[in-house]
């Protein structure tokens, strides 16, 4: 296979493609995501995806605020942390610290919109690029294995999956991340401490942790509403 053929094959897997008629595949994607989030054994296997997005949310927003991203870790208990270097206090530190919990919900809502508009394989390619770049920032063997496993899974769907399969799995991933964001937030609201993001924000600002949790609820609710505006008329309403 020459370079021109490879390039054409890659390009065909990046450009938008038609999606199937709305209906059963949307319901299947929703069901799969709900089962994965609801069943503890499946949640333990899939939860690292939410953690990776959470930590990369810290990193990307931190870099946009002028901080330097030096690495991230996904621990064996599926918690994680990202390290950005910059002023210990100030707006950049606050915004980058805040960005973790909303990140899976925002990405999930975006993926839902994308899956229903035919851009699934474009999104999968972008995810591959970001994960490949993130490899140099992994700071533990477990983190490296989790990221590599994500790359292999996404890469397989992107290269071998049909447009219909890519759309279904991208939609399921979007719903999973959105629901997973709510589950993550629920856990920190029930038992979060000073080392969790709301606790750190309470130390960085005059506002107590519960106000930051309330802010997260508002953002996640907005993401859920936005995702619903795509799912109900184009998906669930499609019969």
Residue frames as a rotation matrix with the C-alpha (Angstrom) as fourth column:
UNK 1
0.582 0.813 0.000 0.00
0.813 -0.582 0.000 0.00
0.000 0.000 -1.000 0.00
UNK 2
-0.356 -0.767 0.534 1.62
0.745 -0.578 -0.333 3.26
0.564 0.279 0.777 -1.14
UNK 3
-0.841 -0.061 -0.537 1.51
0.444 -0.643 -0.624 6.56
-0.307 -0.764 0.568 0.72
UNK 4
-0.817 0.573 -0.068 -1.16
-0.514 -0.669 0.537 7.99
0.263 0.474 0.841 -1.58
UNK 5
-0.186 0.760 -0.623 -3.46
0.080 0.644 0.761 5.05
0.979 0.092 -0.181 -0.87
UNK 6
-0.411 -0.032 -0.911 -2.83
0.888 0.210 -0.408 5.33
0.205 -0.977 -0.058 2.86
UNK 7
-0.971 0.005 -0.240 -3.48
0.060 -0.963 -0.263 9.05
-0.232 -0.270 0.935 2.76
UNK 8
-0.562 0.816 -0.135 -6.75
-0.491 -0.197 0.849 8.52
0.666 0.543 0.512 0.89
UNK 9
-0.115 0.500 -0.858 -7.83
0.508 0.772 0.381 5.86
0.854 -0.392 -0.343 3.39
UNK 10
-0.660 -0.172 -0.731 -7.04
0.739 -0.319 -0.593 8.16
-0.132 -0.932 0.338 6.32
UNK 11
-0.955 0.289 -0.060 -8.87
-0.295 -0.938 0.181 11.07
-0.004 0.190 0.982 4.71
UNK 12
-0.356 0.862 -0.360 -11.95
-0.178 0.315 0.932 8.92
0.917 0.396 0.041 4.10
UNK 13
-0.007 0.298 -0.955 -12.00
0.821 0.546 0.164 8.17
0.570 -0.783 -0.249 7.83
UNK 14
-0.794 -0.287 -0.537 -11.80
0.551 -0.711 -0.436 11.84
-0.257 -0.642 0.723 8.83
UNK 15
-0.875 0.473 0.100 -14.43
-0.335 -0.743 0.580 13.51
0.349 0.474 0.809 6.67
UNK 16
-0.396 0.812 0.428 -18.10
-0.710 0.025 -0.704 13.46
-0.582 -0.583 0.567 7.78
UNK 17
-0.959 0.158 -0.235 -20.23
-0.031 0.766 0.642 10.48
0.282 0.623 -0.730 6.76
UNK 18
-0.129 0.985 0.113 -24.01
-0.624 -0.169 0.763 9.89
0.771 0.027 0.637 6.68
UNK 19
-0.862 -0.054 0.505 -25.49
-0.466 0.476 -0.746 8.38
-0.200 -0.878 -0.435 9.82
UNK 20
-0.788 0.613 -0.058 -28.31
0.542 0.735 0.408 5.80
0.293 0.290 -0.911 9.91
UNK 21
-0.046 0.883 0.467 -31.92
-0.043 -0.469 0.882 6.85
0.998 0.020 0.060 10.34
UNK 22
-0.646 -0.143 0.750 -32.55
-0.704 -0.267 -0.658 7.90
0.294 -0.953 0.071 13.93
UNK 23
0.478 0.860 -0.179 -34.19
-0.668 0.489 0.561 5.24
0.570 -0.149 0.808 16.04
UNK 24
0.947 0.049 -0.318 -32.96
0.120 0.864 0.490 1.87
0.298 -0.502 0.812 17.28
UNK 25
0.146 -0.979 -0.141 -29.24
0.693 0.203 -0.692 2.66
0.706 0.003 0.708 17.22
UNK 26
-0.279 -0.165 0.946 -29.77
-0.399 -0.876 -0.271 5.75
0.873 -0.453 0.179 19.37
UNK 27
0.674 0.600 0.431 -31.76
-0.661 0.230 0.714 3.71
0.329 -0.766 0.552 21.89
UNK 28
0.777 -0.456 -0.434 -29.05
0.462 0.881 -0.098 1.03
0.427 -0.125 0.896 21.86
UNK 29
-0.224 -0.898 0.379 -26.31
0.317 -0.435 -0.843 3.60
0.922 -0.069 0.382 22.50
UNK 30
-0.010 0.310 0.951 -28.30
-0.758 -0.622 0.195 5.04
0.652 -0.719 0.241 25.41
UNK 31
0.910 0.414 -0.023 -28.92
-0.314 0.726 0.612 1.58
0.270 -0.549 0.791 26.87
UNK 32
0.430 -0.830 -0.355 -25.26
0.607 0.556 -0.567 0.59
0.668 0.028 0.743 26.63
UNK 33
-0.396 -0.604 0.691 -24.11
-0.066 -0.732 -0.678 3.79
0.916 -0.314 0.250 28.34
UNK 34
0.294 0.603 0.741 -26.69
-0.818 -0.242 0.521 3.44
0.494 -0.760 0.423 31.11
UNK 35
0.940 0.054 -0.337 -25.74
0.071 0.935 0.347 -0.18
0.334 -0.350 0.875 31.81
UNK 36
0.099 -0.989 -0.108 -22.01
0.574 0.145 -0.806 0.62
0.813 0.018 0.582 31.92
UNK 37
-0.439 -0.241 0.865 -22.51
-0.398 -0.812 -0.428 3.48
0.806 -0.532 0.260 34.37
UNK 38
0.389 0.754 0.529 -25.05
-0.819 0.020 0.573 1.63
0.422 -0.656 0.626 36.53
UNK 39
0.941 -0.027 -0.338 -23.31
0.119 0.960 0.254 -1.76
0.318 -0.279 0.906 36.93
UNK 40
0.772 -0.627 0.101 -20.36
-0.432 -0.401 0.808 -1.57
-0.466 -0.668 -0.580 39.31
UNK 41
0.219 -0.770 0.599 -18.07
0.451 0.624 0.637 -4.11
-0.865 0.131 0.484 37.54
UNK 42
0.318 -0.057 0.946 -18.52
0.935 -0.148 -0.323 -2.39
0.158 0.987 0.006 34.18
UNK 43
0.967 0.056 0.247 -18.17
0.018 -0.988 0.153 1.05
0.253 -0.144 -0.957 35.75
UNK 44
0.594 -0.803 0.042 -14.83
-0.091 -0.015 0.996 0.07
-0.799 -0.595 -0.082 37.31
UNK 45
0.009 -0.592 0.806 -13.55
0.826 0.458 0.328 -0.99
-0.563 0.663 0.493 33.88
UNK 46
0.217 0.197 0.956 -14.81
0.881 -0.461 -0.105 2.10
0.420 0.865 -0.273 32.05
UNK 47
0.850 0.239 -0.470 -14.27
0.473 -0.739 0.480 4.75
-0.233 -0.630 -0.741 34.70
UNK 48
-0.132 -0.965 -0.228 -10.65
0.656 -0.258 0.710 5.49
-0.743 -0.056 0.667 33.67
UNK 49
-0.312 0.062 0.948 -12.04
0.879 -0.359 0.313 7.17
0.359 0.931 0.058 30.54
UNK 50
0.754 0.620 0.218 -13.85
0.459 -0.734 0.501 9.71
0.470 -0.278 -0.838 32.71
UNK 51
0.646 -0.579 -0.498 -10.74
0.433 -0.259 0.863 10.20
-0.629 -0.773 0.083 34.84
UNK 52
-0.346 -0.804 0.484 -8.54
0.878 -0.097 0.468 10.78
-0.329 0.587 0.739 31.77
UNK 53
0.024 0.431 0.902 -10.94
0.697 -0.654 0.293 13.43
0.716 0.622 -0.316 30.42
UNK 54
0.910 0.298 -0.288 -11.12
0.407 -0.519 0.752 15.02
0.075 -0.801 -0.593 33.89
UNK 55
0.300 -0.882 -0.362 -7.35
0.537 -0.158 0.829 15.30
-0.788 -0.443 0.427 34.16
UNK 56
-0.510 -0.465 0.724 -6.86
0.860 -0.252 0.444 16.48
-0.024 0.849 0.528 30.57
UNK 57
0.525 0.730 0.438 -9.54
0.654 -0.675 0.341 19.10
0.545 0.108 -0.831 31.29
UNK 58
0.760 -0.368 -0.536 -7.30
0.327 -0.496 0.804 20.47
-0.562 -0.786 -0.256 34.05
UNK 59
-0.171 -0.967 0.191 -4.32
0.659 0.032 0.751 20.34
-0.732 0.255 0.632 31.70
UNK 60
-0.263 0.088 0.961 -5.87
0.921 -0.273 0.277 21.96
0.287 0.958 -0.009 28.62
UNK 61
0.769 0.575 0.279 -7.58
0.452 -0.798 0.398 24.77
0.452 -0.180 -0.874 30.50
UNK 62
0.620 -0.618 -0.483 -4.42
0.404 -0.277 0.872 25.28
-0.673 -0.736 0.078 32.55
UNK 63
-0.400 -0.801 0.446 -2.36
0.807 -0.077 0.585 25.71
-0.434 0.594 0.677 29.39
UNK 64
0.065 0.514 0.855 -4.95
0.793 -0.547 0.268 28.11
0.606 0.661 -0.443 27.96
UNK 65
0.959 0.276 -0.067 -4.54
0.247 -0.696 0.675 30.14
0.140 -0.663 -0.735 31.17
UNK 66
0.547 -0.810 0.209 -0.77
-0.572 -0.545 -0.613 30.30
0.611 0.216 -0.762 30.67
UNK 67
0.450 -0.391 0.803 0.23
-0.702 0.401 0.589 27.45
-0.552 -0.828 -0.094 32.97
UNK 68
-0.269 -0.640 -0.720 2.67
-0.901 0.431 -0.046 24.69
0.339 0.637 -0.692 31.96
UNK 69
0.797 0.589 0.134 1.36
-0.604 0.770 0.205 21.13
0.018 -0.244 0.970 31.91
UNK 70
-0.212 -0.975 0.069 3.99
-0.976 0.208 -0.061 18.68
0.045 -0.081 -0.996 33.20
UNK 71
-0.853 -0.122 -0.507 2.11
-0.192 0.977 0.089 15.39
0.485 0.174 -0.857 33.57
UNK 72
0.062 0.895 0.442 -0.86
-0.972 -0.046 0.229 13.44
0.225 -0.444 0.867 34.85
UNK 73
-0.946 -0.322 0.026 -1.57
-0.311 0.886 -0.343 10.20
0.088 -0.333 -0.939 36.69
UNK 74
0.247 0.958 -0.144 -4.51
-0.753 0.284 0.594 7.79
0.610 -0.038 0.792 36.67
UNK 75
-0.503 -0.500 0.705 -4.17
-0.859 0.382 -0.342 5.73
-0.098 -0.778 -0.621 39.85
UNK 76
-0.936 0.099 -0.337 -5.11
0.026 0.977 0.213 2.08
0.350 0.191 -0.917 40.33
UNK 77
-0.564 0.781 -0.266 -8.21
0.577 0.143 -0.804 3.16
-0.590 -0.608 -0.532 42.31
UNK 78
-0.111 0.450 0.886 -9.19
0.967 -0.156 0.200 5.20
0.228 0.880 -0.418 39.21
UNK 79
0.760 0.153 -0.631 -8.63
0.330 -0.928 0.173 8.54
-0.559 -0.340 -0.756 40.89
UNK 80
0.251 -0.715 0.653 -6.12
0.928 -0.014 -0.372 10.86
0.275 0.699 0.660 39.25
UNK 81
0.575 -0.064 -0.816 -4.31
0.300 -0.911 0.284 14.15
-0.761 -0.408 -0.504 39.28
UNK 82
0.532 -0.414 0.738 -2.77
0.730 -0.218 -0.648 16.51
0.429 0.884 0.186 36.75
UNK 83
0.156 -0.585 -0.796 0.12
0.709 -0.495 0.502 18.87
-0.688 -0.643 0.338 37.44
UNK 84
0.560 -0.069 0.826 0.34
0.617 -0.630 -0.471 22.34
0.553 0.774 -0.310 35.92
UNK 85
-0.203 -0.759 -0.619 3.13
0.956 -0.289 0.040 24.71
-0.209 -0.584 0.784 36.84
UNK 86
-0.132 0.159 0.978 2.49
0.411 -0.890 0.200 28.40
0.902 0.428 0.052 37.41
UNK 87
-0.568 -0.049 0.822 1.51
-0.572 -0.695 -0.436 30.86
0.593 -0.717 0.367 40.13
UNK 88
-0.932 0.160 -0.326 0.24
0.328 0.754 -0.569 29.11
0.155 -0.637 -0.755 43.27
UNK 89
-0.205 0.895 -0.397 -2.76
0.554 -0.228 -0.801 31.45
-0.807 -0.384 -0.448 43.43
UNK 90
-0.674 0.005 -0.738 -4.65
-0.443 -0.803 0.398 33.65
-0.591 0.596 0.544 41.02
UNK 91
0.240 0.904 -0.354 -7.23
-0.830 0.002 -0.558 33.26
-0.504 0.428 0.750 38.27
UNK 92
-0.042 -0.317 -0.948 -5.23
-0.841 0.523 -0.137 30.75
0.539 0.791 -0.288 36.21
UNK 93
-0.946 -0.323 -0.020 -4.85
-0.248 0.762 -0.599 28.36
0.208 -0.562 -0.801 39.14
UNK 94
-0.484 0.837 0.256 -8.53
-0.414 0.038 -0.909 28.70
-0.771 -0.546 0.328 40.07
UNK 95
0.303 0.648 -0.699 -9.85
-0.922 0.013 -0.387 28.15
-0.242 0.761 0.601 36.54
UNK 96
-0.277 -0.474 -0.836 -7.57
-0.682 0.710 -0.177 25.18
0.677 0.521 -0.520 35.85
UNK 97
-0.972 -0.027 0.231 -8.51
-0.201 0.596 -0.778 23.59
-0.117 -0.803 -0.585 39.19
UNK 98
-0.230 0.973 0.016 -12.20
-0.587 -0.125 -0.800 24.13
-0.776 -0.193 0.600 38.46
UNK 99
-0.115 0.235 -0.965 -12.09
-0.993 -0.047 0.107 22.63
-0.020 0.971 0.238 34.96
UNK 100
-0.913 -0.407 0.034 -11.82
-0.406 0.913 0.049 18.93
-0.051 0.031 -0.998 35.86
UNK 101
-0.592 0.717 0.368 -15.37
0.229 0.588 -0.776 17.98
-0.773 -0.376 -0.512 36.79
UNK 102
0.326 0.768 -0.552 -17.09
-0.435 -0.397 -0.808 19.81
-0.840 0.503 0.205 33.91
UNK 103
-0.457 -0.629 -0.629 -14.73
-0.801 -0.016 0.598 18.38
-0.386 0.777 -0.497 31.27
UNK 104
-0.924 0.117 0.364 -16.37
0.220 0.942 0.255 14.92
-0.312 0.316 -0.896 30.85
UNK 105
0.003 0.998 -0.068 -19.84
0.540 -0.059 -0.839 16.48
-0.842 -0.034 -0.539 30.71
UNK 106
0.235 0.017 -0.972 -18.81
-0.569 -0.808 -0.152 19.08
-0.788 0.589 -0.181 28.13
UNK 107
-0.732 -0.571 -0.371 -17.03
-0.639 0.389 0.663 16.50
-0.235 0.723 -0.650 25.97
UNK 108
-0.732 0.512 0.450 -19.91
0.426 0.859 -0.285 14.05
-0.532 -0.017 -0.846 26.36
UNK 109
0.289 0.882 -0.372 -22.46
0.202 -0.436 -0.877 16.62
-0.936 0.179 -0.304 25.19
UNK 110
-0.014 -0.384 -0.923 -20.23
-0.834 -0.504 0.223 17.56
-0.551 0.773 -0.313 22.24
UNK 111
-0.924 -0.370 0.099 -19.83
-0.274 0.819 0.504 13.90
-0.267 0.438 -0.858 21.24
UNK 112
-0.291 0.902 0.319 -23.61
0.526 0.429 -0.734 13.42
-0.799 -0.046 -0.599 21.33
UNK 113
0.473 0.424 -0.772 -24.08
-0.321 -0.733 -0.599 16.36
-0.820 0.532 -0.211 18.97
UNK 114
-0.326 -0.734 -0.596 -21.26
-0.864 -0.026 0.503 15.14
-0.385 0.679 -0.626 16.73
UNK 115
-0.832 -0.018 0.555 -22.50
0.055 0.992 0.114 11.53
-0.553 0.126 -0.824 16.55
UNK 116
0.073 0.975 0.212 -25.94
0.549 0.138 -0.825 12.64
-0.833 0.177 -0.525 15.37
UNK 117
0.643 0.126 -0.755 -24.47
-0.394 -0.791 -0.468 14.95
-0.657 0.598 -0.460 12.71
UNK 118
0.980 -0.180 0.082 -22.14
0.176 0.599 -0.781 12.47
0.091 0.780 0.619 11.01
UNK 119
0.469 -0.849 0.245 -18.81
-0.626 -0.515 -0.586 13.70
0.623 0.121 -0.773 12.43
UNK 120
0.953 -0.018 0.302 -18.08
-0.237 0.577 0.782 10.63
-0.189 -0.816 0.546 14.57
UNK 121
0.642 -0.751 0.154 -14.95
0.766 0.616 -0.184 9.46
0.044 0.236 0.971 12.74
UNK 122
0.229 -0.531 0.816 -13.60
0.103 -0.820 -0.563 13.01
0.968 0.213 -0.134 12.73
UNK 123
0.605 0.076 0.793 -14.04
-0.722 -0.368 0.586 13.10
0.337 -0.927 -0.168 16.50
UNK 124
0.952 -0.271 0.145 -12.41
0.181 0.876 0.447 9.69
-0.248 -0.400 0.883 16.90
UNK 125
0.391 -0.845 0.366 -9.40
0.702 0.017 -0.712 10.86
0.595 0.535 0.600 14.90
UNK 126
0.229 -0.266 0.936 -9.11
-0.380 -0.910 -0.166 14.00
0.896 -0.317 -0.310 17.05
UNK 127
0.854 0.123 0.505 -9.31
-0.519 0.261 0.814 11.86
-0.032 -0.958 0.286 20.20
UNK 128
0.795 -0.605 0.047 -6.52
0.606 0.786 -0.125 9.64
0.038 0.128 0.991 18.89
UNK 129
0.182 -0.742 0.645 -4.28
0.338 -0.569 -0.750 12.64
0.923 0.355 0.147 18.22
UNK 130
0.387 0.023 0.922 -4.89
-0.693 -0.653 0.307 14.07
0.609 -0.757 -0.237 21.71
UNK 131
0.950 0.000 0.312 -4.28
-0.226 0.689 0.689 10.73
-0.215 -0.725 0.654 23.43
UNK 132
0.606 -0.785 0.130 -1.11
0.711 0.461 -0.531 10.09
0.357 0.414 0.837 21.44
UNK 133
0.073 -0.565 0.822 0.21
-0.061 -0.825 -0.562 13.53
0.995 -0.010 -0.095 22.43
UNK 134
0.608 0.252 0.753 -0.76
-0.713 -0.245 0.657 12.88
0.350 -0.936 0.030 26.05
UNK 135
0.836 -0.307 -0.456 1.45
0.351 0.936 0.014 9.77
0.422 -0.172 0.890 26.20
UNK 136
-0.128 -0.976 0.178 4.54
0.424 -0.217 -0.879 11.91
0.896 -0.037 0.442 26.83
UNK 137
-0.291 0.082 0.953 2.80
-0.659 -0.740 -0.137 13.40
0.694 -0.668 0.269 29.89
UNK 138
0.750 0.530 -0.396 1.91
-0.102 0.684 0.722 10.10
0.653 -0.501 0.567 31.59
UNK 139
-0.042 -0.774 0.631 3.72
-0.824 -0.331 -0.461 9.77
0.566 -0.539 -0.624 34.90
UNK 140
-0.177 -0.086 0.980 3.10
-0.721 0.690 -0.070 6.16
-0.670 -0.719 -0.184 35.92
UNK 141
-0.978 -0.208 -0.015 3.04
-0.172 0.758 0.629 2.72
-0.120 0.618 -0.777 34.32
UNK 142
-0.429 0.891 0.149 -0.66
0.671 0.425 -0.607 2.34
-0.604 -0.161 -0.780 35.12
UNK 143
0.210 0.478 -0.853 -1.45
-0.192 -0.835 -0.515 5.66
-0.959 0.272 -0.084 33.46
UNK 144
-0.555 -0.514 -0.654 0.52
-0.742 -0.048 0.668 4.65
-0.375 0.856 -0.355 30.38
UNK 145
-0.943 0.219 0.249 -1.36
0.275 0.936 0.220 1.34
-0.185 0.276 -0.943 30.12
UNK 146
-0.080 0.976 -0.203 -4.75
0.535 -0.130 -0.835 3.05
-0.841 -0.176 -0.512 30.52
UNK 147
0.143 0.088 -0.986 -3.97
-0.557 -0.816 -0.154 5.61
-0.818 0.571 -0.067 27.82
UNK 148
-0.805 -0.493 -0.331 -2.55
-0.554 0.423 0.717 2.94
-0.213 0.760 -0.614 25.47
UNK 149
-0.706 0.620 0.341 -5.66
0.562 0.784 -0.263 0.79
-0.431 0.006 -0.903 25.95
UNK 150
0.224 0.797 -0.561 -7.82
0.167 -0.599 -0.783 3.81
-0.960 0.082 -0.267 25.10
UNK 151
-0.213 -0.397 -0.893 -5.75
-0.789 -0.469 0.397 4.47
-0.576 0.789 -0.213 21.97
UNK 152
-0.979 -0.173 0.109 -6.07
-0.092 0.849 0.520 0.86
-0.182 0.499 -0.847 20.82
UNK 153
-0.373 0.914 0.157 -9.83
0.676 0.384 -0.629 0.78
-0.635 -0.129 -0.762 21.38
UNK 154
0.361 0.501 -0.787 -10.54
-0.114 -0.814 -0.570 4.13
-0.926 0.296 -0.237 19.72
UNK 155
-0.439 -0.630 -0.640 -8.10
-0.735 -0.158 0.659 3.38
-0.517 0.760 -0.394 16.90
UNK 156
-0.891 0.144 0.431 -9.80
0.279 0.922 0.268 0.08
-0.359 0.359 -0.861 16.11
UNK 157
0.113 0.993 -0.045 -13.22
0.639 -0.107 -0.762 1.71
-0.761 0.058 -0.647 15.91
UNK 158
0.266 -0.044 -0.963 -11.88
-0.417 -0.906 -0.074 4.59
-0.869 0.421 -0.259 13.83
UNK 159
-0.613 -0.642 -0.460 -10.03
-0.679 0.130 0.723 2.43
-0.404 0.755 -0.516 11.29
UNK 160
-0.990 0.143 -0.016 -12.29
0.122 0.889 0.441 -0.62
0.077 0.435 -0.897 10.96
UNK 161
-0.429 0.890 -0.154 -15.69
0.473 0.076 -0.878 0.63
-0.770 -0.449 -0.453 12.09
UNK 162
-0.333 0.441 0.833 -18.30
0.869 -0.201 0.453 1.59
0.367 0.875 -0.316 9.51
UNK 163
-0.729 0.115 0.675 -19.85
-0.153 -0.988 0.003 5.07
0.667 -0.101 0.738 9.72
UNK 164
0.336 0.941 0.022 -22.88
-0.308 0.088 0.947 3.52
0.890 -0.326 0.319 11.44
UNK 165
0.476 -0.244 -0.845 -20.81
0.736 0.636 0.232 1.64
0.481 -0.733 0.482 14.03
UNK 166
-0.643 -0.763 0.067 -18.63
0.634 -0.580 -0.511 4.71
0.428 -0.286 0.857 14.64
UNK 167
-0.401 0.580 0.709 -21.73
-0.385 -0.809 0.445 6.86
0.832 -0.094 0.547 15.16
UNK 168
0.616 0.682 -0.394 -23.28
0.031 0.479 0.877 4.35
0.787 -0.553 0.274 17.58
UNK 169
0.248 -0.596 -0.764 -20.14
0.917 0.400 -0.014 3.96
0.313 -0.697 0.645 19.67
UNK 170
-0.757 -0.492 0.429 -19.39
0.366 -0.865 -0.344 7.70
0.541 -0.104 0.835 19.65
UNK 171
-0.009 0.846 0.533 -22.94
-0.429 -0.485 0.762 8.40
0.903 -0.222 0.367 20.83
UNK 172
0.713 0.239 -0.660 -22.63
0.382 0.656 0.651 5.75
0.588 -0.716 0.376 23.54
UNK 173
-0.265 -0.896 -0.357 -19.30
0.899 -0.095 -0.428 7.26
0.350 -0.434 0.830 24.62
UNK 174
-0.635 0.071 0.769 -20.84
-0.064 -0.997 0.040 10.73
0.769 -0.024 0.638 24.79
UNK 175
0.465 0.868 0.174 -23.75
-0.348 -0.001 0.938 9.55
0.814 -0.496 0.301 26.93
UNK 176
0.509 -0.353 -0.785 -21.34
0.716 0.680 0.159 7.55
0.478 -0.643 0.599 29.11
UNK 177
-0.600 -0.796 0.081 -19.11
0.637 -0.536 -0.554 10.57
0.484 -0.281 0.829 29.72
UNK 178
-0.346 0.552 0.759 -22.11
-0.396 -0.819 0.415 12.75
0.851 -0.157 0.502 30.53
UNK 179
0.744 0.640 -0.189 -23.56
-0.142 0.428 0.892 10.23
0.652 -0.637 0.410 32.98
UNK 180
0.265 -0.744 -0.613 -20.08
0.837 0.493 -0.237 9.48
0.478 -0.450 0.754 34.32
UNK 181
-0.604 -0.437 0.667 -19.57
0.138 -0.881 -0.453 13.17
0.785 -0.182 0.592 35.03
UNK 182
0.257 0.782 0.568 -22.72
-0.628 -0.312 0.713 13.14
0.735 -0.540 0.411 37.19
UNK 183
0.822 0.039 -0.568 -21.54
0.301 0.817 0.492 10.00
0.483 -0.575 0.660 39.00
UNK 184
-0.231 -0.967 -0.105 -18.09
0.749 -0.107 -0.654 11.51
0.621 -0.230 0.749 39.64
UNK 185
-0.504 0.078 0.860 -19.66
-0.297 -0.951 -0.087 14.71
0.811 -0.299 0.502 40.94
UNK 186
0.614 0.788 0.055 -22.06
-0.372 0.227 0.900 12.78
0.696 -0.573 0.433 43.16
UNK 187
0.484 -0.507 -0.714 -19.13
0.709 0.705 -0.020 10.94
0.514 -0.496 0.700 44.73
UNK 188
-0.604 -0.779 0.167 -17.21
0.541 -0.555 -0.632 14.12
0.585 -0.291 0.757 45.53
UNK 189
-0.215 0.603 0.768 -20.32
-0.508 -0.741 0.439 15.84
0.834 -0.296 0.466 46.88
UNK 190
0.782 0.545 -0.304 -20.96
-0.077 0.568 0.820 12.92
0.619 -0.617 0.485 49.23
UNK 191
0.850 -0.456 -0.265 -17.43
0.470 0.428 0.772 12.41
-0.238 -0.781 0.578 50.50
UNK 192
0.476 -0.694 0.540 -15.04
0.406 -0.371 -0.835 14.97
0.780 0.617 0.105 49.09
UNK 193
0.512 -0.393 -0.764 -12.19
0.792 -0.129 0.597 16.33
-0.333 -0.910 0.245 51.19
UNK 194
0.563 -0.336 -0.755 -9.70
-0.127 -0.938 0.323 19.17
-0.817 -0.085 -0.571 51.14
UNK 195
-0.508 -0.854 0.107 -7.62
-0.056 0.157 0.986 17.48
-0.859 0.495 -0.127 48.43
UNK 196
-0.111 0.548 0.829 -10.52
0.925 0.361 -0.115 17.21
-0.362 0.755 -0.547 45.97
UNK 197
-0.546 -0.185 0.817 -11.18
0.673 -0.677 0.297 20.00
0.498 0.712 0.494 43.49
UNK 198
0.471 0.751 0.463 -14.00
0.290 -0.627 0.723 21.73
0.833 -0.206 -0.513 45.47
UNK 199
0.776 -0.241 -0.583 -11.87
0.596 -0.023 0.803 21.58
-0.207 -0.970 0.126 48.63
UNK 200
-0.327 -0.939 0.110 -8.88
0.911 -0.282 0.300 23.07
-0.250 0.198 0.948 46.81
UNK 201
-0.276 0.301 0.913 -11.06
0.524 -0.749 0.405 25.80
0.806 0.590 0.049 45.33
UNK 202
0.805 0.578 -0.132 -12.34
0.392 -0.353 0.850 26.61
0.444 -0.736 -0.511 48.82
UNK 203
0.365 -0.764 -0.532 -8.71
0.756 -0.091 0.649 27.08
-0.544 -0.639 0.544 49.92
UNK 204
-0.566 -0.638 0.522 -7.91
0.824 -0.414 0.387 29.26
-0.031 0.650 0.760 46.89
UNK 205
-0.493 0.516 0.700 -10.98
0.106 -0.763 0.638 31.51
0.863 0.389 0.322 47.18
UNK 206
-0.823 0.249 0.510 -13.29
-0.568 -0.357 -0.742 32.90
-0.003 -0.900 0.435 49.87
UNK 207
0.106 0.954 -0.280 -16.11
-0.924 0.198 0.326 30.63
0.367 0.224 0.903 48.63
UNK 208
-0.121 -0.108 0.987 -16.86
-0.685 0.728 -0.004 27.37
-0.718 -0.677 -0.162 50.47
UNK 209
-0.916 -0.353 0.191 -16.74
-0.143 0.733 0.665 24.00
-0.375 0.582 -0.722 48.71
UNK 210
-0.268 0.884 0.383 -20.53
0.615 0.463 -0.639 23.66
-0.742 0.064 -0.667 48.48
UNK 211
0.416 0.423 -0.805 -20.77
-0.296 -0.774 -0.560 26.72
-0.860 0.471 -0.197 46.25
UNK 212
-0.481 -0.645 -0.594 -18.30
-0.815 0.079 0.575 25.18
-0.324 0.760 -0.563 43.81
UNK 213
-0.850 0.257 0.460 -20.28
0.284 0.959 -0.012 21.95
-0.444 0.121 -0.888 43.86
UNK 214
0.186 0.961 -0.207 -23.41
0.329 -0.259 -0.908 23.95
-0.926 0.101 -0.364 43.11
UNK 215
0.120 -0.236 -0.964 -21.61
-0.764 -0.642 0.062 25.56
-0.634 0.730 -0.258 40.18
UNK 216
-0.893 -0.450 0.015 -20.67
-0.361 0.734 0.576 22.11
-0.270 0.509 -0.818 38.87
UNK 217
-0.414 0.822 0.392 -24.31
0.539 0.568 -0.622 21.03
-0.734 -0.046 -0.678 39.09
UNK 218
0.400 0.567 -0.720 -25.34
-0.199 -0.713 -0.672 24.04
-0.895 0.412 -0.172 37.00
UNK 219
-0.274 -0.595 -0.755 -22.72
-0.893 -0.133 0.429 23.31
-0.356 0.793 -0.495 34.31
UNK 220
-0.955 -0.085 0.284 -23.56
-0.017 0.972 0.235 19.59
-0.296 0.219 -0.930 34.16
UNK 221
-0.080 0.993 0.082 -27.27
0.435 0.109 -0.894 20.39
-0.897 -0.036 -0.441 33.99
UNK 222
0.310 0.141 -0.940 -26.64
-0.618 -0.722 -0.312 22.77
-0.723 0.677 -0.137 31.08
UNK 223
-0.692 -0.619 -0.370 -24.62
-0.698 0.446 0.560 20.08
-0.182 0.647 -0.741 29.26
UNK 224
-0.758 0.475 0.447 -27.40
0.355 0.875 -0.328 17.55
-0.547 -0.090 -0.832 29.88
UNK 225
0.268 0.877 -0.399 -30.02
0.067 -0.430 -0.900 19.96
-0.961 0.214 -0.174 28.52
UNK 226
0.007 -0.339 -0.941 -27.90
-0.885 -0.441 0.152 20.66
-0.466 0.831 -0.304 25.42
UNK 227
-0.937 -0.347 0.047 -27.43
-0.300 0.863 0.407 16.93
-0.181 0.367 -0.912 24.80
UNK 228
-0.430 0.854 0.293 -31.16
0.434 0.479 -0.763 16.40
-0.792 -0.201 -0.577 25.25
UNK 229
0.227 0.513 -0.828 -31.99
-0.468 -0.688 -0.555 18.97
-0.854 0.514 0.084 22.59
UNK 230
-0.413 -0.424 -0.806 -30.16
-0.910 0.222 0.350 16.72
0.031 0.878 -0.477 20.10
UNK 231
-0.989 -0.064 0.131 -31.27
-0.080 0.989 -0.122 13.35
-0.121 -0.131 -0.984 21.43
UNK 232
-0.384 0.916 0.113 -35.00
0.092 0.159 -0.983 13.96
-0.919 -0.367 -0.145 21.82
UNK 233
0.428 0.660 -0.618 -35.96
-0.572 -0.332 -0.750 15.31
-0.700 0.674 0.235 18.39
UNK 234
0.111 -0.467 -0.877 -33.30
-0.973 0.129 -0.192 13.55
0.202 0.875 -0.440 16.32
UNK 235
-0.826 -0.510 -0.239 -32.92
-0.442 0.850 -0.287 10.36
0.350 -0.132 -0.928 18.29
UNK 236
-0.848 0.508 0.150 -35.68
0.196 0.564 -0.802 9.38
-0.492 -0.651 -0.578 20.68
UNK 237
-0.030 0.889 -0.457 -38.26
-0.413 -0.427 -0.804 11.19
-0.910 0.164 0.380 18.62
UNK 238
-0.494 -0.249 -0.833 -37.15
-0.865 0.047 0.500 9.36
-0.085 0.967 -0.239 15.49
UNK 239
0.535 0.816 0.221 -39.07
-0.804 0.572 -0.164 6.23
-0.260 -0.090 0.961 16.49
